[in-house]
Amino acid sequence: MPSFMQFRVLPLLARLTILFIGATSKIKIAEENTLTGLKKNNKGVIFAFWHGHQFMPIYYYRNKNCWTMTSKSRDGDLQTRIIEGLGYRTVRGSSTKDGASAMTSLLKNAGREADYAAAVDGPRGPYHEVKPGIFYVAQKTGKPILPIGVAVKTRHIFSKSWDKYILPMPFTKCVVLCGKPVWVDEKMDVEQISKILKNAIDDATQKAEQILNS
């Protein structure tokens, strides 16, 4: 029964929850022309967001040929089944375990026109500190990194979790904002580009909050 619950029932309930909350919410996609222009000229982008902010982006970008990485932990098993059921494609690994091989598999299997998505401060933090794995993907693919900012009106924040996970409530208002793209080349210093991306995601989040509250 525990295995049946973990591998069948819980992923199904999670997917139904995401679909219900997303369908009943009023979601505004701000600066979407940025995404449209990048995809037209570059055949794919890398979505970058903070852990804990992924609920609405996962709902909105479902079933759109998007790849992501999930960990090989038990939590990763559950996460994989949830998001694959929403049309995402996954490789298993993390920044702390099997990261290099997972990224190699990601680059090998995903086509040029595919998008990638990454919570860039995972899998266990530190909170809102960018991990370098996303830059490797950006360098190898030439794809721009698109910072995603999220703001939710009515929500529950899991304050005791390291990522302060935001669970939107049904019928809420939400803004998902596409920030200014970040381009990566091999000459860039990792610490420098990490600060640039952190500031870009924080800026997109702040702008999403301003739109939501205007």
C-alpha positions in Angstrom: 0.0 0.0 0.0 2.7 2.6 0.8 4.3 2.1 -2.7 0.8 2.3 -4.4 0.1 5.5 -2.5 3.5 7.0 -3.4 3.7 6.0 -7.0 0.0 6.2 -8.1 -2.3 8.0 -5.7 -0.2 10.9 -4.5 1.0 11.9 -8.0 -2.5 11.8 -9.3 -3.9 13.9 -6.5 -1.0 16.4 -6.9 -1.7 16.7 -10.6 -5.4 17.1 -10.1 -4.7 19.8 -7.5 -2.4 21.7 -9.8 -4.9 21.5 -12.7 -7.8 22.6 -10.5 -6.1 25.5 -8.9 -4.6 26.6 -12.2 -7.9 26.4 -14.0 -9.8 28.3 -11.4 -7.2 31.1 -11.0 -6.8 34.3 -13.0 -3.3 34.1 -14.3 -1.6 37.1 -16.1 1.5 36.3 -18.1 3.5 39.6 -18.1 6.1 40.4 -20.7 5.3 37.3 -22.7 6.5 39.0 -25.8 10.0 38.5 -24.5 9.5 34.7 -24.5 7.9 34.8 -28.0 10.8 36.8 -29.4 13.5 34.5 -27.9 11.8 31.3 -29.1 11.4 32.7 -32.6 15.0 33.6 -32.9 16.8 31.0 -30.8 14.6 27.9 -30.8 14.2 27.4 -27.1 14.9 29.0 -23.8 15.9 28.0 -20.3 13.3 29.0 -17.7 14.9 29.9 -14.4 12.9 30.4 -11.2 13.3 30.0 -7.4 12.3 26.8 -5.6 9.0 27.4 -3.9 7.7 29.6 -6.7 7.1 26.8 -9.3 3.5 26.0 -8.8 2.0 28.4 -11.4 4.8 28.2 -13.9 4.5 24.4 -13.9 0.8 24.7 -14.6 1.1 27.3 -17.3 3.9 25.8 -19.3 2.6 22.2 -19.1 2.5 20.1 -22.3 4.9 22.4 -24.2 8.0 20.2 -24.9 9.8 21.3 -21.8 12.6 19.3 -20.1 13.7 19.5 -16.5 15.9 17.7 -14.0 14.6 15.8 -10.9 16.6 14.3 -8.1 17.1 10.5 -7.5 15.6 10.8 -4.0 12.2 9.5 -2.9 10.9 13.1 -3.2 12.4 13.2 -6.7 10.4 10.0 -7.6 7.2 11.7 -6.6 8.1 14.9 -8.3 9.0 13.1 -11.5 5.6 11.3 -11.7 3.7 14.5 -11.0 5.4 16.6 -13.7 5.6 13.9 -16.3 1.9 13.5 -15.9 1.7 17.2 -16.9 3.6 16.7 -20.1 7.1 17.5 -18.9 10.1 15.4 -19.8 12.7 14.6 -17.2 16.2 13.3 -16.5 17.2 12.2 -13.0 20.1 13.8 -11.1 20.9 16.9 -9.1 23.6 19.5 -8.4 24.8 17.4 -5.5 24.5 13.9 -7.0 25.0 12.6 -10.6 24.6 16.2 -11.8 27.2 15.9 -14.6 25.8 12.7 -16.1 22.2 14.0 -15.8 23.1 17.2 -17.7 24.9 15.2 -20.4 21.8 13.1 -20.8 19.6 16.2 -20.9 21.7 17.8 -23.6 21.8 14.5 -25.6 18.0 13.8 -25.5 16.4 17.2 -25.7 16.2 18.7 -29.2 17.3 22.1 -30.2 13.7 23.4 -30.1 13.0 22.1 -26.6 12.8 24.4 -23.6 14.5 23.6 -20.3 13.2 24.6 -16.8 15.2 24.8 -13.6 14.6 25.9 -10.0 18.1 27.3 -9.8 18.6 27.2 -6.0 17.9 23.5 -5.6 17.7 20.8 -4.6 18.1 21.9 -0.9 19.2 25.5 -1.1 20.7 27.7 0.2 17.6 29.8 -0.2 17.7 32.0 -3.3 21.3 31.2 -4.2 22.0 30.2 -7.8 23.7 26.9 -8.4 26.0 26.8 -11.4 24.5 23.8 -13.3 22.2 26.0 -15.4 25.1 27.9 -16.8 26.6 24.7 -18.2 23.4 24.0 -20.1 23.3 27.6 -21.3 26.9 27.4 -22.6 26.4 24.1 -24.4 23.1 24.9 -26.0 23.5 28.6 -26.7 20.0 29.1 -25.2 19.2 32.3 -23.3 18.2 32.0 -19.6 14.8 33.5 -19.0 14.2 34.6 -15.4 10.7 34.0 -14.2 9.0 36.1 -11.5 5.9 34.9 -9.7 3.4 36.7 -7.5 0.3 35.1 -6.0 -2.6 37.0 -4.2 -4.2 34.4 -2.0 -1.7 31.7 -0.9 -0.3 29.5 1.8 3.4 29.7 2.5 5.1 26.7 4.1 7.3 28.8 6.3 9.0 25.9 7.9 10.3 24.4 4.6 13.7 25.7 3.4 12.2 27.0 0.1 9.2 28.8 1.7 7.0 26.9 -0.8 4.0 29.0 -2.0 0.8 27.1 -2.5 -1.8 29.2 -4.4 -5.4 29.0 -3.3 -8.2 28.2 -5.7 -9.7 31.2 -7.5 -6.7 33.4 -6.7 -5.0 36.0 -8.9 -1.5 35.4 -10.1 1.2 37.1 -12.2 3.9 35.1 -14.0 6.5 37.5 -15.5 9.2 36.9 -18.1 12.2 38.9 -17.1 15.1 40.2 -19.1 17.1 37.3 -20.7 20.5 36.4 -19.4 23.1 35.2 -22.0 26.0 33.1 -20.9 29.4 32.6 -22.6 32.3 30.5 -21.6 34.4 33.5 -20.5 32.0 34.6 -17.8 33.0 34.1 -14.2 30.5 31.8 -12.4 30.2 34.0 -9.4 29.6 37.1 -11.5 26.9 35.4 -13.7 25.3 33.9 -10.6 24.8 37.4 -9.2 23.4 38.6 -12.5 20.9 35.8 -12.7 19.9 36.2 -9.0 19.3 39.9 -9.5 17.3 39.2 -12.7 15.0 36.7 -11.0 14.5 38.9 -7.9 13.8 41.9 -10.3 11.2 39.8 -12.2 9.6 38.8 -8.9 9.4 42.3 -7.7 7.8 43.5 -11.0 5.3 40.6 -10.8 4.3 41.8 -7.3 3.9 45.4 -8.5 1.6 44.3 -11.3 -0.4 42.1 -9.0 -0.9 44.9 -6.5 -1.5 47.7 -9.0 
